[in-house]
């Protein structure tokens, strides 16, 4: 995206409108979806494995608070941020319904305006490609040193350019198969709203953090299994799905598969210069 403020504001407005609409249906899509649930569990493991009990975490693009409530259930506190007001309303509804006062807090805030967030956190995480809504990850990473405690961890789940499952669709729909390969971004369609999405290699993401961070984990998420929006493959072809899932488990942390898939999980540690 250019530095044109009007264009940036238009993009931000479109993203907010899209995810306002998504708020009403987001949780329902995940019901009776074992594959998506497995993906989420791997993310939760990545987020929590480097934390001590009762850590305080900042979530970016928190959506309806589905992930935040699960992290809280694992013994942590979460401050959940999101650009879309309807997503924040959904988070607040979960706080009330689940009695999470003091454990889960919320703030309407874009991850490109993290100077609006106060405090220091043990970890910062972002799930399922929300960060792919911007063309330059440094617009987010610039704020991290002011928000993280020393040795704090960042876990980002990002959509990469290489997704074997989508590339395999080339003969059926070459546009879908190659959409991630466009360097200048592609148009995404969410609940009838159009906006641009960008795809980042693991190397691009790591470089965006700068020299005060070091990579401590990288794994592909759904490298060979279907993408998270596919809710039927595991039911139609259970034996094939189990075989692909087994291959995923063996390959997801090996190069180059650790940077491929529907997403990859990148874990960085903040090591400030002394």
C-alpha positions as CSV (number, residue, x, y, z in Angstrom):
1,X,0.0,0.0,0.0
2,X,1.3,3.5,-0.7
3,X,1.7,6.2,1.9
4,X,-1.5,7.9,0.6
5,X,-3.5,8.6,3.8
6,X,-6.8,8.6,2.0
7,X,-6.1,5.2,0.5
8,X,-4.9,3.8,3.8
9,X,-8.0,5.1,5.6
10,X,-10.2,3.5,2.9
11,X,-8.4,0.2,3.4
12,X,-8.8,0.3,7.2
13,X,-12.5,1.2,6.9
14,X,-13.1,-1.8,4.5
15,X,-11.2,-4.2,6.8
16,X,-13.2,-3.0,9.8
17,X,-16.5,-3.3,8.0
18,X,-15.7,-6.8,6.8
19,X,-14.9,-8.1,10.2
20,X,-17.8,-6.3,11.8
21,X,-20.0,-8.5,9.5
22,X,-17.9,-11.6,10.2
23,X,-18.4,-11.2,14.0
24,X,-22.0,-12.6,13.7
25,X,-20.9,-15.9,12.0
26,X,-17.3,-16.4,13.1
27,X,-17.8,-18.7,16.1
28,X,-20.5,-20.8,14.4
29,X,-18.1,-21.7,11.5
30,X,-15.8,-23.4,14.0
31,X,-18.5,-25.6,15.5
32,X,-18.2,-29.3,14.5
33,X,-14.9,-28.6,12.6
34,X,-12.3,-31.0,14.0
35,X,-9.6,-29.9,11.5
36,X,-9.9,-26.2,12.5
37,X,-9.9,-27.2,16.1
38,X,-6.7,-29.1,15.7
39,X,-5.1,-26.1,14.1
40,X,-6.2,-23.9,17.0
41,X,-4.8,-26.4,19.6
42,X,-1.4,-26.2,17.9
43,X,-1.5,-22.4,18.1
44,X,-2.5,-22.5,21.8
45,X,0.5,-24.8,22.5
46,X,2.8,-22.5,20.6
47,X,1.5,-19.4,22.5
48,X,1.7,-21.0,26.0
49,X,4.7,-23.3,26.0
50,X,7.2,-20.5,26.8
51,X,5.1,-18.8,29.5
52,X,5.0,-19.1,33.2
53,X,1.5,-19.4,35.0
54,X,-0.6,-16.3,35.1
55,X,1.3,-14.5,32.3
56,X,-0.2,-11.4,30.8
57,X,-0.7,-11.4,27.1
58,X,-1.7,-9.0,24.4
59,X,-3.7,-10.3,21.5
60,X,-3.8,-8.6,18.1
61,X,-6.8,-9.0,15.8
62,X,-8.5,-10.9,18.6
63,X,-11.8,-11.4,16.7
64,X,-14.6,-12.6,18.9
65,X,-12.3,-13.5,21.8
66,X,-12.6,-17.2,21.0
67,X,-8.8,-17.7,21.2
68,X,-8.4,-15.3,24.2
69,X,-11.0,-17.2,26.2
70,X,-9.1,-20.5,25.6
71,X,-5.7,-18.9,26.6
72,X,-7.4,-17.6,29.8
73,X,-8.7,-21.1,30.5
74,X,-5.0,-22.2,30.4
75,X,-4.2,-20.0,33.3
76,X,-3.3,-16.7,31.8
77,X,-4.6,-13.1,31.4
78,X,-5.3,-11.6,28.0
79,X,-5.8,-8.0,26.8
80,X,-7.6,-8.5,23.5
81,X,-7.5,-5.8,20.8
82,X,-9.3,-5.6,17.5
83,X,-10.1,-2.9,14.9
84,X,-13.8,-3.9,14.4
85,X,-16.3,-2.7,17.1
86,X,-18.6,-5.7,16.6
87,X,-15.7,-8.0,17.4
88,X,-15.0,-6.1,20.6
89,X,-18.7,-6.4,21.5
90,X,-18.4,-10.1,21.0
91,X,-15.4,-10.3,23.3
92,X,-17.2,-8.3,26.0
93,X,-20.2,-10.6,25.7
94,X,-17.9,-13.6,26.4
95,X,-16.5,-11.8,29.4
96,X,-20.0,-11.5,30.8
97,X,-21.2,-14.9,29.9
98,X,-18.1,-16.8,31.0
99,X,-17.3,-14.7,34.1
100,X,-13.9,-13.6,32.8
101,X,-13.8,-10.2,34.5
102,X,-10.2,-9.3,35.3
103,X,-8.9,-12.1,33.2
104,X,-9.9,-11.0,29.8
105,X,-10.0,-7.3,28.9
106,X,-10.6,-5.6,25.5
107,X,-9.8,-2.5,23.6
108,X,-10.8,-1.4,20.1
109,X,-7.5,-0.7,18.5
110,X,-5.7,-1.4,15.2
111,X,-2.4,-3.3,15.4
112,X,-0.9,-0.4,13.4
113,X,-1.7,2.0,16.3
114,X,-0.3,0.1,19.3
115,X,0.9,3.3,20.9
116,X,-2.7,3.4,22.2
117,X,-2.0,0.3,24.3
118,X,-0.5,0.7,27.7
119,X,1.5,-1.7,29.9
120,X,4.1,-4.3,29.3
121,X,3.3,-7.9,28.5
122,X,4.9,-11.3,28.8
123,X,3.8,-12.2,25.3
124,X,2.0,-10.9,22.2
125,X,0.1,-13.1,19.8
126,X,-1.9,-12.9,16.6
127,X,-3.8,-15.8,15.2
128,X,-5.0,-16.9,11.7
129,X,-3.7,-14.2,9.4
130,X,-5.0,-11.0,10.7
131,X,-1.6,-9.5,10.1
132,X,-1.9,-10.3,6.4
133,X,-4.2,-7.3,6.1
134,X,-1.2,-4.9,6.0
135,X,1.6,-4.6,3.4
136,X,4.4,-4.0,5.9
137,X,4.9,-5.9,9.1
138,X,7.2,-3.2,10.5
139,X,4.2,-1.0,11.0
140,X,3.4,-3.4,13.9
141,X,6.9,-4.6,15.0
142,X,8.0,-1.0,15.7
143,X,5.8,-0.9,18.8
144,X,6.8,-4.3,20.3
145,X,9.8,-3.2,22.3
146,X,7.6,-0.7,24.2
147,X,5.0,-3.4,24.9
148,X,7.1,-6.5,25.8
149,X,9.0,-7.4,28.9
150,X,12.6,-8.5,28.3
151,X,12.6,-12.2,27.1
152,X,8.9,-11.8,26.2
153,X,7.6,-13.9,23.3
154,X,5.7,-13.1,20.2
155,X,3.7,-15.8,18.4
156,X,2.3,-14.8,15.0
157,X,0.2,-17.0,12.8
158,X,0.7,-15.7,9.2
159,X,-0.4,-16.8,5.8
160,X,2.6,-17.6,3.5
161,X,2.9,-17.4,-0.2
162,X,3.4,-21.2,-0.6
163,X,0.3,-23.2,0.3
164,X,0.6,-26.7,-1.3
165,X,-3.1,-27.4,-0.9
166,X,-4.0,-24.4,-2.9
167,X,-1.3,-24.9,-5.5
168,X,-2.7,-28.4,-6.1
169,X,-5.9,-26.7,-7.3
170,X,-4.2,-25.2,-10.3
171,X,-6.0,-27.3,-12.9
172,X,-9.3,-26.6,-11.3
173,X,-8.9,-22.9,-10.6
174,X,-5.5,-21.3,-11.4
175,X,-6.6,-18.0,-9.9
176,X,-7.1,-19.5,-6.5
177,X,-4.0,-21.7,-6.9
178,X,-1.7,-18.7,-7.6
179,X,-3.3,-15.9,-5.6
180,X,-0.7,-16.0,-2.8
181,X,2.1,-15.5,-5.3
182,X,1.2,-11.9,-6.1
183,X,3.8,-9.6,-4.5
184,X,1.6,-6.5,-4.5
185,X,-1.3,-8.2,-2.8
186,X,-4.6,-9.6,-3.9
187,X,-8.2,-8.7,-3.3
188,X,-9.9,-10.7,-0.5
189,X,-13.6,-11.1,-0.1
190,X,-15.0,-11.2,3.4
191,X,-18.7,-11.1,4.0
192,X,-19.2,-9.1,0.8
193,X,-16.5,-6.6,1.5
194,X,-13.4,-6.3,-0.7
195,X,-9.9,-5.3,0.6
196,X,-6.3,-6.1,-0.2
197,X,-4.4,-9.0,1.5
198,X,-0.7,-9.6,1.4
199,X,1.3,-12.8,2.0
200,X,4.6,-13.0,3.8
201,X,7.4,-15.6,3.7
202,X,8.8,-16.6,7.1
203,X,12.1,-14.8,6.1
204,X,10.2,-11.6,5.5
205,X,8.4,-11.8,8.8
206,X,11.6,-12.6,10.8
207,X,13.4,-9.6,9.2
208,X,10.6,-7.3,10.1
209,X,11.3,-7.9,13.8
210,X,14.9,-6.4,13.7
211,X,17.9,-7.3,15.7
212,X,16.3,-7.2,19.1
213,X,14.4,-10.4,18.5
214,X,15.5,-14.0,17.7
215,X,13.5,-16.8,16.2
216,X,12.8,-19.7,18.6
217,X,10.2,-21.5,16.7
218,X,8.8,-21.9,13.1
219,X,6.3,-24.5,12.0
220,X,3.9,-24.9,9.1
221,X,0.2,-25.2,9.9
222,X,-1.8,-27.3,7.5
223,X,1.0,-27.9,5.1
224,X,-0.5,-30.9,3.3
225,X,-3.9,-31.1,5.0
226,X,-6.8,-28.8,3.8
227,X,-6.9,-25.2,4.5
228,X,-8.9,-24.1,7.5
229,X,-11.9,-23.0,5.5
230,X,-12.4,-26.6,4.3
231,X,-15.0,-28.2,6.6
232,X,-15.8,-31.3,4.7
233,X,-12.7,-33.1,3.4
234,X,-11.9,-35.0,6.6
235,X,-15.5,-36.4,6.6
236,X,-15.5,-37.4,3.0
237,X,-12.0,-38.9,2.9
238,X,-11.2,-39.8,6.5
239,X,-8.4,-42.3,5.7
240,X,-6.7,-39.9,3.3
241,X,-7.1,-37.1,5.8
242,X,-5.4,-39.1,8.6
243,X,-2.5,-39.9,6.2
244,X,-2.0,-36.3,5.3
245,X,-2.3,-35.2,8.9
246,X,0.4,-37.7,9.9
247,X,2.7,-36.3,7.1
248,X,2.0,-32.8,8.4
249,X,3.0,-33.7,11.9
250,X,6.3,-35.2,10.6
251,X,7.2,-32.4,8.2
252,X,5.8,-29.2,9.7
253,X,9.0,-28.2,11.6
254,X,11.4,-29.2,8.8
255,X,12.7,-26.8,6.2
256,X,11.1,-25.8,3.8
257,X,7.8,-27.1,5.1
258,X,8.0,-25.0,8.3
259,X,7.4,-21.9,6.2
260,X,4.6,-23.4,4.1
261,X,1.0,-24.2,4.6
262,X,-2.3,-22.5,5.1
263,X,-0.4,-20.6,7.8
264,X,2.9,-20.8,9.7
265,X,3.4,-20.3,13.4
266,X,6.4,-18.0,14.0
267,X,7.7,-17.6,17.6
268,X,10.1,-14.8,18.4
269,X,11.8,-13.8,21.7
270,X,12.5,-10.2,22.7
271,X,16.2,-9.9,23.7
272,X,16.7,-6.1,24.2
273,X,20.2,-4.7,23.7
274,X,21.9,-3.8,26.9
